[in-house]
Amino acid sequence: MAVPRKKNSIHKKHIRHSAWLRNNLVKLTEKYQRVKCSNCGKYKLSHRVCPSCGYYAGKQVLTIKSKTRVAL
């Protein structure tokens, strides 16, 4: 039976799982129907937080940082 030489760290495990989740969310957006957000009007997956405004069921759950450039 094959045995790993070293124990995988918790950090490595979390990175592996987060990459899997990120890839599957992309597949979900292609596969399932999207609905309009009630707050901002952009499309999102149903029963999930809106990635553009951070609202879910009429309440703000996440604070989204704006992507603005700083003029030099």
PDB file of N, H, CA, C and O in Angstrom:
ATOM      1  N   MET A   1       0.841  -1.176   0.000  1.00  0.00           N
ATOM      2  CA  MET A   1       0.000   0.000   0.000  1.00  0.00           C
ATOM      3  C   MET A   1       0.888   1.242   0.000  1.00  0.00           C
ATOM      4  O   MET A   1       1.871   1.306   0.738  1.00  0.00           O
ATOM      5  N   ALA A   2       0.544   2.220  -0.820  1.00  0.00           N
ATOM      6  H   ALA A   2      -0.255   2.168  -1.420  1.00  0.00           H
ATOM      7  CA  ALA A   2       1.329   3.447  -0.903  1.00  0.00           C
ATOM      8  C   ALA A   2       1.039   4.334   0.298  1.00  0.00           C
ATOM      9  O   ALA A   2      -0.109   4.495   0.714  1.00  0.00           O
ATOM     10  N   VAL A   3       2.096   4.901   0.841  1.00  0.00           N
ATOM     11  H   VAL A   3       3.028   4.770   0.504  1.00  0.00           H
ATOM     12  CA  VAL A   3       1.974   5.771   2.008  1.00  0.00           C
ATOM     13  C   VAL A   3       2.668   7.089   1.681  1.00  0.00           C
ATOM     14  O   VAL A   3       3.775   7.078   1.143  1.00  0.00           O
ATOM     15  N   PRO A   4       2.038   8.232   1.995  1.00  0.00           N
ATOM     16  CA  PRO A   4       2.696   9.499   1.723  1.00  0.00           C
ATOM     17  C   PRO A   4       3.948   9.677   2.574  1.00  0.00           C
ATOM     18  O   PRO A   4       3.988   9.252   3.728  1.00  0.00           O
ATOM     19  N   ARG A   5       4.966  10.304   2.000  1.00  0.00           N
ATOM     20  H   ARG A   5       4.934  10.649   1.061  1.00  0.00           H
ATOM     21  CA  ARG A   5       6.224  10.488   2.729  1.00  0.00           C
ATOM     22  C   ARG A   5       6.085  11.515   3.845  1.00  0.00           C
ATOM     23  O   ARG A   5       6.633  11.343   4.934  1.00  0.00           O
ATOM     24  N   LYS A   6       5.345  12.587   3.562  1.00  0.00           N
ATOM     25  H   LYS A   6       4.900  12.726   2.677  1.00  0.00           H
ATOM     26  CA  LYS A   6       5.178  13.643   4.553  1.00  0.00           C
ATOM     27  C   LYS A   6       3.703  13.982   4.689  1.00  0.00           C
ATOM     28  O   LYS A   6       2.911  13.744   3.777  1.00  0.00           O
ATOM     29  N   LYS A   7       3.349  14.533   5.825  1.00  0.00           N
ATOM     30  H   LYS A   7       3.993  14.726   6.566  1.00  0.00           H
ATOM     31  CA  LYS A   7       1.973  14.953   6.062  1.00  0.00           C
ATOM     32  C   LYS A   7       1.713  16.261   5.310  1.00  0.00           C
ATOM     33  O   LYS A   7       2.526  17.184   5.358  1.00  0.00           O
ATOM     34  N   ASN A   8       0.567  16.329   4.612  1.00  0.00           N
ATOM     35  H   ASN A   8      -0.092  15.579   4.573  1.00  0.00           H
ATOM     36  CA  ASN A   8       0.189  17.569   3.955  1.00  0.00           C
ATOM     37  C   ASN A   8      -0.249  18.567   5.009  1.00  0.00           C
ATOM     38  O   ASN A   8      -0.973  18.220   5.943  1.00  0.00           O
ATOM     39  N   SER A   9       0.191  19.806   4.857  1.00  0.00           N
ATOM     40  H   SER A   9       0.779  20.088   4.099  1.00  0.00           H
ATOM     41  CA  SER A   9      -0.181  20.834   5.819  1.00  0.00           C
ATOM     42  C   SER A   9      -1.628  21.252   5.606  1.00  0.00           C
ATOM     43  O   SER A   9      -2.208  20.999   4.550  1.00  0.00           O
ATOM     44  N   ILE A  10      -2.199  21.884   6.602  1.00  0.00           N
ATOM     45  H   ILE A  10      -1.728  22.089   7.460  1.00  0.00           H
ATOM     46  CA  ILE A  10      -3.576  22.366   6.509  1.00  0.00           C
ATOM     47  C   ILE A  10      -3.686  23.423   5.421  1.00  0.00           C
ATOM     48  O   ILE A  10      -4.684  23.480   4.703  1.00  0.00           O
ATOM     49  N   HIS A  11      -2.660  24.261   5.298  1.00  0.00           N
ATOM     50  H   HIS A  11      -1.849  24.215   5.882  1.00  0.00           H
ATOM     51  CA  HIS A  11      -2.654  25.311   4.282  1.00  0.00           C
ATOM     52  C   HIS A  11      -2.749  24.717   2.878  1.00  0.00           C
ATOM     53  O   HIS A  11      -3.513  25.207   2.046  1.00  0.00           O
ATOM     54  N   LYS A  12      -1.983  23.674   2.615  1.00  0.00           N
ATOM     55  H   LYS A  12      -1.363  23.276   3.291  1.00  0.00           H
ATOM     56  CA  LYS A  12      -2.031  23.023   1.301  1.00  0.00           C
ATOM     57  C   LYS A  12      -3.411  22.430   1.031  1.00  0.00           C
ATOM     58  O   LYS A  12      -3.908  22.487  -0.093  1.00  0.00           O
ATOM     59  N   LYS A  13      -4.021  21.865   2.057  1.00  0.00           N
ATOM     60  H   LYS A  13      -3.617  21.819   2.970  1.00  0.00           H
ATOM     61  CA  LYS A  13      -5.346  21.286   1.904  1.00  0.00           C
ATOM     62  C   LYS A  13      -6.369  22.369   1.565  1.00  0.00           C
ATOM     63  O   LYS A  13      -7.223  22.170   0.701  1.00  0.00           O
ATOM     64  N   HIS A  14      -6.284  23.516   2.244  1.00  0.00           N
ATOM     65  H   HIS A  14      -5.590  23.678   2.946  1.00  0.00           H
ATOM     66  CA  HIS A  14      -7.217  24.609   1.994  1.00  0.00           C
ATOM     67  C   HIS A  14      -7.042  25.174   0.585  1.00  0.00           C
ATOM     68  O   HIS A  14      -8.025  25.508  -0.077  1.00  0.00           O
ATOM     69  N   ILE A  15      -5.801  25.282   0.129  1.00  0.00           N
ATOM     70  H   ILE A  15      -5.002  25.011   0.667  1.00  0.00           H
ATOM     71  CA  ILE A  15      -5.552  25.776  -1.232  1.00  0.00           C
ATOM     72  C   ILE A  15      -6.164  24.831  -2.251  1.00  0.00           C
ATOM     73  O   ILE A  15      -6.787  25.278  -3.214  1.00  0.00           O
ATOM     74  N   ARG A  16      -5.994  23.528  -2.049  1.00  0.00           N
ATOM     75  H   ARG A  16      -5.488  23.165  -1.267  1.00  0.00           H
ATOM     76  CA  ARG A  16      -6.533  22.540  -2.980  1.00  0.00           C
ATOM     77  C   ARG A  16      -8.059  22.622  -3.024  1.00  0.00           C
ATOM     78  O   ARG A  16      -8.651  22.586  -4.102  1.00  0.00           O
ATOM     79  N   HIS A  17      -8.686  22.730  -1.876  1.00  0.00           N
ATOM     80  H   HIS A  17      -8.205  22.759  -1.000  1.00  0.00           H
ATOM     81  CA  HIS A  17     -10.143  22.779  -1.824  1.00  0.00           C
ATOM     82  C   HIS A  17     -10.688  24.083  -2.396  1.00  0.00           C
ATOM     83  O   HIS A  17     -11.725  24.077  -3.059  1.00  0.00           O
ATOM     84  N   SER A  18     -10.005  25.201  -2.152  1.00  0.00           N
ATOM     85  H   SER A  18      -9.162  25.205  -1.615  1.00  0.00           H
ATOM     86  CA  SER A  18     -10.498  26.474  -2.671  1.00  0.00           C
ATOM     87  C   SER A  18     -10.401  26.504  -4.186  1.00  0.00           C
ATOM     88  O   SER A  18     -11.280  27.061  -4.844  1.00  0.00           O
ATOM     89  N   ALA A  19      -9.356  25.921  -4.757  1.00  0.00           N
ATOM     90  H   ALA A  19      -8.642  25.469  -4.222  1.00  0.00           H
ATOM     91  CA  ALA A  19      -9.223  25.881  -6.210  1.00  0.00           C
ATOM     92  C   ALA A  19     -10.335  25.029  -6.811  1.00  0.00           C
ATOM     93  O   ALA A  19     -10.873  25.377  -7.861  1.00  0.00           O
ATOM     94  N   TRP A  20     -10.681  23.941  -6.178  1.00  0.00           N
ATOM     95  H   TRP A  20     -10.244  23.658  -5.324  1.00  0.00           H
ATOM     96  CA  TRP A  20     -11.754  23.077  -6.658  1.00  0.00           C
ATOM     97  C   TRP A  20     -13.077  23.828  -6.647  1.00  0.00           C
ATOM     98  O   TRP A  20     -13.849  23.747  -7.602  1.00  0.00           O
ATOM     99  N   LEU A  21     -13.345  24.573  -5.549  1.00  0.00           N
ATOM    100  H   LEU A  21     -12.718  24.640  -4.773  1.00  0.00           H
ATOM    101  CA  LEU A  21     -14.590  25.316  -5.435  1.00  0.00           C
ATOM    102  C   LEU A  21     -14.663  26.422  -6.480  1.00  0.00           C
ATOM    103  O   LEU A  21     -15.715  26.631  -7.084  1.00  0.00           O
ATOM    104  N   ARG A  22     -13.559  27.131  -6.701  1.00  0.00           N
ATOM    105  H   ARG A  22     -12.704  26.960  -6.210  1.00  0.00           H
ATOM    106  CA  ARG A  22     -13.524  28.210  -7.679  1.00  0.00           C
ATOM    107  C   ARG A  22     -13.820  27.677  -9.078  1.00  0.00           C
ATOM    108  O   ARG A  22     -14.583  28.293  -9.823  1.00  0.00           O
ATOM    109  N   ASN A  23     -13.232  26.552  -9.439  1.00  0.00           N
ATOM    110  H   ASN A  23     -12.613  26.052  -8.834  1.00  0.00           H
ATOM    111  CA  ASN A  23     -13.469  25.976 -10.760  1.00  0.00           C
ATOM    112  C   ASN A  23     -14.902  25.500 -10.915  1.00  0.00           C
ATOM    113  O   ASN A  23     -15.489  25.643 -11.988  1.00  0.00           O
ATOM    114  N   ASN A  24     -15.470  24.939  -9.866  1.00  0.00           N
ATOM    115  H   ASN A  24     -14.993  24.822  -8.995  1.00  0.00           H
ATOM    116  CA  ASN A  24     -16.843  24.445  -9.955  1.00  0.00           C
ATOM    117  C   ASN A  24     -17.852  25.582 -10.005  1.00  0.00           C
ATOM    118  O   ASN A  24     -18.908  25.424 -10.619  1.00  0.00           O
ATOM    119  N   LEU A  25     -17.568  26.731  -9.379  1.00  0.00           N
ATOM    120  H   LEU A  25     -16.710  26.860  -8.880  1.00  0.00           H
ATOM    121  CA  LEU A  25     -18.478  27.862  -9.489  1.00  0.00           C
ATOM    122  C   LEU A  25     -18.530  28.381 -10.918  1.00  0.00           C
ATOM    123  O   LEU A  25     -19.581  28.819 -11.385  1.00  0.00           O
ATOM    124  N   VAL A  26     -17.402  28.334 -11.612  1.00  0.00           N
ATOM    125  H   VAL A  26     -16.547  27.978 -11.233  1.00  0.00           H
ATOM    126  CA  VAL A  26     -17.389  28.739 -13.021  1.00  0.00           C
ATOM    127  C   VAL A  26     -18.241  27.776 -13.832  1.00  0.00           C
ATOM    128  O   VAL A  26     -19.000  28.205 -14.701  1.00  0.00           O
ATOM    129  N   LYS A  27     -18.126  26.493 -13.563  1.00  0.00           N
ATOM    130  H   LYS A  27     -17.510  26.145 -12.857  1.00  0.00           H
ATOM    131  CA  LYS A  27     -18.936  25.504 -14.279  1.00  0.00           C
ATOM    132  C   LYS A  27     -20.422  25.670 -13.969  1.00  0.00           C
ATOM    133  O   LYS A  27     -21.266  25.477 -14.844  1.00  0.00           O
ATOM    134  N   LEU A  28     -20.745  26.032 -12.711  1.00  0.00           N
ATOM    135  H   LEU A  28     -20.059  26.189 -12.001  1.00  0.00           H
ATOM    136  CA  LEU A  28     -22.149  26.222 -12.339  1.00  0.00           C
ATOM    137  C   LEU A  28     -22.765  27.390 -13.094  1.00  0.00           C
ATOM    138  O   LEU A  28     -23.919  27.316 -13.517  1.00  0.00           O
ATOM    139  N   THR A  29     -21.998  28.477 -13.269  1.00  0.00           N
ATOM    140  H   THR A  29     -21.061  28.537 -12.925  1.00  0.00           H
ATOM    141  CA  THR A  29     -22.551  29.638 -13.964  1.00  0.00           C
ATOM    142  C   THR A  29     -22.838  29.324 -15.425  1.00  0.00           C
ATOM    143  O   THR A  29     -23.748  29.907 -16.013  1.00  0.00           O
ATOM    144  N   GLU A  30     -22.076  28.410 -16.020  1.00  0.00           N
ATOM    145  H   GLU A  30     -21.337  27.936 -15.543  1.00  0.00           H
ATOM    146  CA  GLU A  30     -22.330  28.027 -17.402  1.00  0.00           C
ATOM    147  C   GLU A  30     -23.498  27.052 -17.504  1.00  0.00           C
ATOM    148  O   GLU A  30     -24.214  27.044 -18.505  1.00  0.00           O
ATOM    149  N   LYS A  31     -23.692  26.235 -16.477  1.00  0.00           N
ATOM    150  H   LYS A  31     -23.111  26.242 -15.663  1.00  0.00           H
ATOM    151  CA  LYS A  31     -24.662  25.148 -16.548  1.00  0.00           C
ATOM    152  C   LYS A  31     -26.069  25.577 -16.121  1.00  0.00           C
ATOM    153  O   LYS A  31     -27.051  25.190 -16.755  1.00  0.00           O
ATOM    154  N   TYR A  32     -26.174  26.367 -15.056  1.00  0.00           N
ATOM    155  H   TYR A  32     -25.377  26.681 -14.540  1.00  0.00           H
ATOM    156  CA  TYR A  32     -27.480  26.681 -14.486  1.00  0.00           C
ATOM    157  C   TYR A  32     -27.923  28.088 -14.843  1.00  0.00           C
ATOM    158  O   TYR A  32     -27.116  28.953 -15.183  1.00  0.00           O
ATOM    159  N   GLN A  33     -29.225  28.288 -14.757  1.00  0.00           N
ATOM    160  H   GLN A  33     -29.881  27.586 -14.481  1.00  0.00           H
ATOM    161  CA  GLN A  33     -29.813  29.574 -15.090  1.00  0.00           C
ATOM    162  C   GLN A  33     -29.466  30.601 -14.014  1.00  0.00           C
ATOM    163  O   GLN A  33     -29.468  30.304 -12.820  1.00  0.00           O
ATOM    164  N   ARG A  34     -29.174  31.795 -14.465  1.00  0.00           N
ATOM    165  H   ARG A  34     -29.172  32.037 -15.435  1.00  0.00           H
ATOM    166  CA  ARG A  34     -28.862  32.866 -13.537  1.00  0.00           C
ATOM    167  C   ARG A  34     -30.070  33.782 -13.398  1.00  0.00           C
ATOM    168  O   ARG A  34     -30.902  33.869 -14.301  1.00  0.00           O
ATOM    169  N   VAL A  35     -30.161  34.468 -12.251  1.00  0.00           N
ATOM    170  H   VAL A  35     -29.485  34.397 -11.517  1.00  0.00           H
ATOM    171  CA  VAL A  35     -31.267  35.381 -11.991  1.00  0.00           C
ATOM    172  C   VAL A  35     -30.706  36.771 -11.742  1.00  0.00           C
ATOM    173  O   VAL A  35     -29.526  36.926 -11.426  1.00  0.00           O
ATOM    174  N   LYS A  36     -31.558  37.784 -11.884  1.00  0.00           N
ATOM    175  H   LYS A  36     -32.517  37.658 -12.141  1.00  0.00           H
ATOM    176  CA  LYS A  36     -31.129  39.153 -11.635  1.00  0.00           C
ATOM    177  C   LYS A  36     -31.120  39.425 -10.135  1.00  0.00           C
ATOM    178  O   LYS A  36     -32.004  38.981  -9.402  1.00  0.00           O
ATOM    179  N   CYS A  37     -30.110  40.158  -9.697  1.00  0.00           N
ATOM    180  H   CYS A  37     -29.392  40.518 -10.292  1.00  0.00           H
ATOM    181  CA  CYS A  37     -30.021  40.562  -8.295  1.00  0.00           C
ATOM    182  C   CYS A  37     -31.102  41.604  -8.020  1.00  0.00           C
ATOM    183  O   CYS A  37     -31.314  42.507  -8.830  1.00  0.00           O
ATOM    184  N   SER A  38     -31.779  41.484  -6.894  1.00  0.00           N
ATOM    185  H   SER A  38     -31.607  40.750  -6.236  1.00  0.00           H
ATOM    186  CA  SER A  38     -32.845  42.425  -6.564  1.00  0.00           C
ATOM    187  C   SER A  38     -32.301  43.796  -6.184  1.00  0.00           C
ATOM    188  O   SER A  38     -33.031  44.786  -6.235  1.00  0.00           O
ATOM    189  N   ASN A  39     -31.021  43.864  -5.803  1.00  0.00           N
ATOM    190  H   ASN A  39     -30.429  43.059  -5.762  1.00  0.00           H
ATOM    191  CA  ASN A  39     -30.437  45.130  -5.376  1.00  0.00           C
ATOM    192  C   ASN A  39     -29.794  45.890  -6.536  1.00  0.00           C
ATOM    193  O   ASN A  39     -30.118  47.057  -6.758  1.00  0.00           O
ATOM    194  N   CYS A  40     -28.885  45.245  -7.281  1.00  0.00           N
ATOM    195  H   CYS A  40     -28.622  44.297  -7.101  1.00  0.00           H
ATOM    196  CA  CYS A  40     -28.138  45.960  -8.323  1.00  0.00           C
ATOM    197  C   CYS A  40     -28.596  45.623  -9.736  1.00  0.00           C
ATOM    198  O   CYS A  40     -28.302  46.378 -10.663  1.00  0.00           O
ATOM    199  N   GLY A  41     -29.306  44.517  -9.932  1.00  0.00           N
ATOM    200  H   GLY A  41     -29.545  43.903  -9.180  1.00  0.00           H
ATOM    201  CA  GLY A  41     -29.819  44.162 -11.248  1.00  0.00           C
ATOM    202  C   GLY A  41     -28.876  43.333 -12.099  1.00  0.00           C
ATOM    203  O   GLY A  41     -29.226  42.981 -13.225  1.00  0.00           O
ATOM    204  N   LYS A  42     -27.686  43.008 -11.596  1.00  0.00           N
ATOM    205  H   LYS A  42     -27.402  43.294 -10.681  1.00  0.00           H
ATOM    206  CA  LYS A  42     -26.765  42.164 -12.359  1.00  0.00           C
ATOM    207  C   LYS A  42     -27.125  40.703 -12.143  1.00  0.00           C
ATOM    208  O   LYS A  42     -27.807  40.359 -11.178  1.00  0.00           O
ATOM    209  N   TYR A  43     -26.661  39.841 -13.051  1.00  0.00           N
ATOM    210  H   TYR A  43     -26.107  40.121 -13.835  1.00  0.00           H
ATOM    211  CA  TYR A  43     -26.996  38.428 -12.969  1.00  0.00           C
ATOM    212  C   TYR A  43     -26.113  37.714 -11.944  1.00  0.00           C
ATOM    213  O   TYR A  43     -24.934  38.030 -11.789  1.00  0.00           O
ATOM    214  N   LYS A  44     -26.719  36.735 -11.240  1.00  0.00           N
ATOM    215  H   LYS A  44     -27.677  36.478 -11.365  1.00  0.00           H
ATOM    216  CA  LYS A  44     -26.025  35.934 -10.238  1.00  0.00           C
ATOM    217  C   LYS A  44     -26.685  34.567 -10.186  1.00  0.00           C
ATOM    218  O   LYS A  44     -27.779  34.384 -10.720  1.00  0.00           O
ATOM    219  N   LEU A  45     -26.028  33.604  -9.545  1.00  0.00           N
ATOM    220  H   LEU A  45     -25.139  33.753  -9.111  1.00  0.00           H
ATOM    221  CA  LEU A  45     -26.655  32.310  -9.324  1.00  0.00           C
ATOM    222  C   LEU A  45     -27.690  32.444  -8.214  1.00  0.00           C
ATOM    223  O   LEU A  45     -27.482  33.182  -7.251  1.00  0.00           O
ATOM    224  N   SER A  46     -28.804  31.732  -8.349  1.00  0.00           N
ATOM    225  H   SER A  46     -28.974  31.133  -9.132  1.00  0.00           H
ATOM    226  CA  SER A  46     -29.841  31.836  -7.335  1.00  0.00           C
ATOM    227  C   SER A  46     -29.382  31.210  -6.014  1.00  0.00           C
ATOM    228  O   SER A  46     -28.597  30.261  -6.007  1.00  0.00           O
ATOM    229  N   HIS A  47     -29.869  31.741  -4.921  1.00  0.00           N
ATOM    230  H   HIS A  47     -30.506  32.511  -4.926  1.00  0.00           H
ATOM    231  CA  HIS A  47     -29.552  31.296  -3.560  1.00  0.00           C
ATOM    232  C   HIS A  47     -28.080  31.485  -3.214  1.00  0.00           C
ATOM    233  O   HIS A  47     -27.513  30.717  -2.437  1.00  0.00           O
ATOM    234  N   ARG A  48     -27.467  32.516  -3.799  1.00  0.00           N
ATOM    235  H   ARG A  48     -27.928  33.139  -4.430  1.00  0.00           H
ATOM    236  CA  ARG A  48     -26.074  32.847  -3.493  1.00  0.00           C
ATOM    237  C   ARG A  48     -25.932  34.348  -3.361  1.00  0.00           C
ATOM    238  O   ARG A  48     -26.764  35.108  -3.857  1.00  0.00           O
ATOM    239  N   VAL A  49     -24.878  34.770  -2.692  1.00  0.00           N
ATOM    240  H   VAL A  49     -24.202  34.153  -2.289  1.00  0.00           H
ATOM    241  CA  VAL A  49     -24.609  36.195  -2.521  1.00  0.00           C
ATOM    242  C   VAL A  49     -24.219  36.787  -3.872  1.00  0.00           C
ATOM    243  O   VAL A  49     -23.497  36.157  -4.646  1.00  0.00           O
ATOM    244  N   CYS A  50     -24.692  37.983  -4.151  1.00  0.00           N
ATOM    245  H   CYS A  50     -25.278  38.495  -3.523  1.00  0.00           H
ATOM    246  CA  CYS A  50     -24.366  38.663  -5.401  1.00  0.00           C
ATOM    247  C   CYS A  50     -22.887  39.056  -5.377  1.00  0.00           C
ATOM    248  O   CYS A  50     -22.457  39.735  -4.444  1.00  0.00           O
ATOM    249  N   PRO A  51     -22.091  38.648  -6.382  1.00  0.00           N
ATOM    250  CA  PRO A  51     -20.667  38.972  -6.362  1.00  0.00           C
ATOM    251  C   PRO A  51     -20.369  40.437  -6.635  1.00  0.00           C
ATOM    252  O   PRO A  51     -19.275  40.908  -6.323  1.00  0.00           O
ATOM    253  N   SER A  52     -21.323  41.173  -7.216  1.00  0.00           N
ATOM    254  H   SER A  52     -22.211  40.791  -7.470  1.00  0.00           H
ATOM    255  CA  SER A  52     -21.038  42.571  -7.544  1.00  0.00           C
ATOM    256  C   SER A  52     -21.402  43.524  -6.413  1.00  0.00           C
ATOM    257  O   SER A  52     -20.708  44.521  -6.215  1.00  0.00           O
ATOM    258  N   CYS A  53     -22.474  43.249  -5.662  1.00  0.00           N
ATOM    259  H   CYS A  53     -23.039  42.439  -5.824  1.00  0.00           H
ATOM    260  CA  CYS A  53     -22.872  44.188  -4.607  1.00  0.00           C
ATOM    261  C   CYS A  53     -22.787  43.586  -3.201  1.00  0.00           C
ATOM    262  O   CYS A  53     -22.711  44.338  -2.230  1.00  0.00           O
ATOM    263  N   GLY A  54     -22.796  42.267  -3.062  1.00  0.00           N
ATOM    264  H   GLY A  54     -22.858  41.656  -3.851  1.00  0.00           H
ATOM    265  CA  GLY A  54     -22.665  41.639  -1.754  1.00  0.00           C
ATOM    266  C   GLY A  54     -23.972  41.474  -0.997  1.00  0.00           C
ATOM    267  O   GLY A  54     -23.955  41.224   0.208  1.00  0.00           O
ATOM    268  N   TYR A  55     -25.112  41.608  -1.681  1.00  0.00           N
ATOM    269  H   TYR A  55     -25.126  41.811  -2.661  1.00  0.00           H
ATOM    270  CA  TYR A  55     -26.403  41.471  -1.019  1.00  0.00           C
ATOM    271  C   TYR A  55     -26.958  40.063  -1.197  1.00  0.00           C
ATOM    272  O   TYR A  55     -26.729  39.414  -2.217  1.00  0.00           O
ATOM    273  N   TYR A  56     -27.696  39.600  -0.180  1.00  0.00           N
ATOM    274  H   TYR A  56     -27.882  40.127   0.649  1.00  0.00           H
ATOM    275  CA  TYR A  56     -28.399  38.325  -0.252  1.00  0.00           C
ATOM    276  C   TYR A  56     -29.713  38.482   0.494  1.00  0.00           C
ATOM    277  O   TYR A  56     -29.708  38.834   1.674  1.00  0.00           O
ATOM    278  N   ALA A  57     -30.823  38.233  -0.154  1.00  0.00           N
ATOM    279  H   ALA A  57     -30.827  37.946  -1.112  1.00  0.00           H
ATOM    280  CA  ALA A  57     -32.166  38.314   0.416  1.00  0.00           C
ATOM    281  C   ALA A  57     -32.440  39.700   1.001  1.00  0.00           C
ATOM    282  O   ALA A  57     -33.055  39.822   2.060  1.00  0.00           O
ATOM    283  N   GLY A  58     -31.982  40.734   0.311  1.00  0.00           N
ATOM    284  H   GLY A  58     -31.482  40.635  -0.550  1.00  0.00           H
ATOM    285  CA  GLY A  58     -32.257  42.101   0.739  1.00  0.00           C
ATOM    286  C   GLY A  58     -31.366  42.621   1.847  1.00  0.00           C
ATOM    287  O   GLY A  58     -31.568  43.741   2.315  1.00  0.00           O
ATOM    288  N   LYS A  59     -30.397  41.852   2.277  1.00  0.00           N
ATOM    289  H   LYS A  59     -30.233  40.942   1.897  1.00  0.00           H
ATOM    290  CA  LYS A  59     -29.485  42.272   3.341  1.00  0.00           C
ATOM    291  C   LYS A  59     -28.058  42.235   2.827  1.00  0.00           C
ATOM    292  O   LYS A  59     -27.695  41.357   2.044  1.00  0.00           O
ATOM    293  N   GLN A  60     -27.237  43.204   3.273  1.00  0.00           N
ATOM    294  H   GLN A  60     -27.532  43.918   3.909  1.00  0.00           H
ATOM    295  CA  GLN A  60     -25.837  43.214   2.863  1.00  0.00           C
ATOM    296  C   GLN A  60     -25.060  42.222   3.713  1.00  0.00           C
ATOM    297  O   GLN A  60     -25.008  42.340   4.937  1.00  0.00           O
ATOM    298  N   VAL A  61     -24.460  41.246   3.052  1.00  0.00           N
ATOM    299  H   VAL A  61     -24.502  41.150   2.057  1.00  0.00           H
ATOM    300  CA  VAL A  61     -23.729  40.185   3.726  1.00  0.00           C
ATOM    301  C   VAL A  61     -22.227  40.407   3.602  1.00  0.00           C
ATOM    302  O   VAL A  61     -21.482  40.181   4.556  1.00  0.00           O
ATOM    303  N   LEU A  62     -21.780  40.853   2.419  1.00  0.00           N
ATOM    304  H   LEU A  62     -22.385  41.036   1.645  1.00  0.00           H
ATOM    305  CA  LEU A  62     -20.366  41.090   2.156  1.00  0.00           C
ATOM    306  C   LEU A  62     -20.143  42.547   1.798  1.00  0.00           C
ATOM    307  O   LEU A  62     -21.013  43.197   1.219  1.00  0.00           O
ATOM    308  N   THR A  63     -18.968  43.053   2.149  1.00  0.00           N
ATOM    309  H   THR A  63     -18.261  42.524   2.619  1.00  0.00           H
ATOM    310  CA  THR A  63     -18.587  44.374   1.667  1.00  0.00           C
ATOM    311  C   THR A  63     -17.626  44.172   0.505  1.00  0.00           C
ATOM    312  O   THR A  63     -16.570  43.558   0.658  1.00  0.00           O
ATOM    313  N   ILE A  64     -17.999  44.691  -0.647  1.00  0.00           N
ATOM    314  H   ILE A  64     -18.856  45.190  -0.771  1.00  0.00           H
ATOM    315  CA  ILE A  64     -17.215  44.521  -1.854  1.00  0.00           C
ATOM    316  C   ILE A  64     -16.354  45.762  -2.062  1.00  0.00           C
ATOM    317  O   ILE A  64     -16.860  46.884  -2.057  1.00  0.00           O
ATOM    318  N   LYS A  65     -15.057  45.556  -2.243  1.00  0.00           N
ATOM    319  H   LYS A  65     -14.646  44.645  -2.247  1.00  0.00           H
ATOM    320  CA  LYS A  65     -14.153  46.667  -2.517  1.00  0.00           C
ATOM    321  C   LYS A  65     -14.301  47.057  -3.980  1.00  0.00           C
ATOM    322  O   LYS A  65     -14.371  46.198  -4.859  1.00  0.00           O
ATOM    323  N   SER A  66     -14.346  48.355  -4.231  1.00  0.00           N
ATOM    324  H   SER A  66     -14.289  49.053  -3.517  1.00  0.00           H
ATOM    325  CA  SER A  66     -14.508  48.820  -5.606  1.00  0.00           C
ATOM    326  C   SER A  66     -13.165  48.755  -6.321  1.00  0.00           C
ATOM    327  O   SER A  66     -12.109  48.936  -5.715  1.00  0.00           O
ATOM    328  N   LYS A  67     -13.230  48.497  -7.601  1.00  0.00           N
ATOM    329  H   LYS A  67     -14.088  48.350  -8.093  1.00  0.00           H
ATOM    330  CA  LYS A  67     -12.027  48.386  -8.421  1.00  0.00           C
ATOM    331  C   LYS A  67     -11.779  49.716  -9.119  1.00  0.00           C
ATOM    332  O   LYS A  67     -12.045  49.855 -10.313  1.00  0.00           O
ATOM    333  N   THR A  68     -11.276  50.679  -8.387  1.00  0.00           N
ATOM    334  H   THR A  68     -11.060  50.567  -7.417  1.00  0.00           H
ATOM    335  CA  THR A  68     -10.998  51.985  -8.975  1.00  0.00           C
ATOM    336  C   THR A  68      -9.501  52.186  -9.072  1.00  0.00           C
ATOM    337  O   THR A  68      -8.734  51.729  -8.224  1.00  0.00           O
ATOM    338  N   ARG A  69      -9.103  52.879 -10.123  1.00  0.00           N
ATOM    339  H   ARG A  69      -9.726  53.250 -10.812  1.00  0.00           H
ATOM    340  CA  ARG A  69      -7.695  53.164 -10.320  1.00  0.00           C
ATOM    341  C   ARG A  69      -7.347  54.489  -9.646  1.00  0.00           C
ATOM    342  O   ARG A  69      -8.168  55.404  -9.581  1.00  0.00           O
ATOM    343  N   VAL A  70      -6.144  54.572  -9.160  1.00  0.00           N
ATOM    344  H   VAL A  70      -5.477  53.828  -9.213  1.00  0.00           H
ATOM    345  CA  VAL A  70      -5.664  55.801  -8.549  1.00  0.00           C
ATOM    346  C   VAL A  70      -4.885  56.557  -9.614  1.00  0.00           C
ATOM    347  O   VAL A  70      -3.919  56.037 -10.174  1.00  0.00           O
ATOM    348  N   ALA A  71      -5.305  57.786  -9.893  1.00  0.00           N
ATOM    349  H   ALA A  71      -6.089  58.209  -9.439  1.00  0.00           H
ATOM    350  CA  ALA A  71      -4.623  58.590 -10.905  1.00  0.00           C
ATOM    351  C   ALA A  71      -3.350  59.171 -10.306  1.00  0.00           C
ATOM    352  O   ALA A  71      -3.363  59.724  -9.207  1.00  0.00           O
ATOM    353  N   LEU A  72      -2.258  59.039 -11.037  1.00  0.00           N
ATOM    354  H   LEU A  72      -2.248  58.590 -11.931  1.00  0.00           H
ATOM    355  CA  LEU A  72      -0.979  59.578 -10.565  1.00  0.00           C
ATOM    356  C   LEU A  72      -0.654  60.883 -11.220  1.00  0.00           C
ATOM    357  O   LEU A  72       0.389  61.473 -10.936  1.00  0.00           O
TER     358      LEU A  72
END
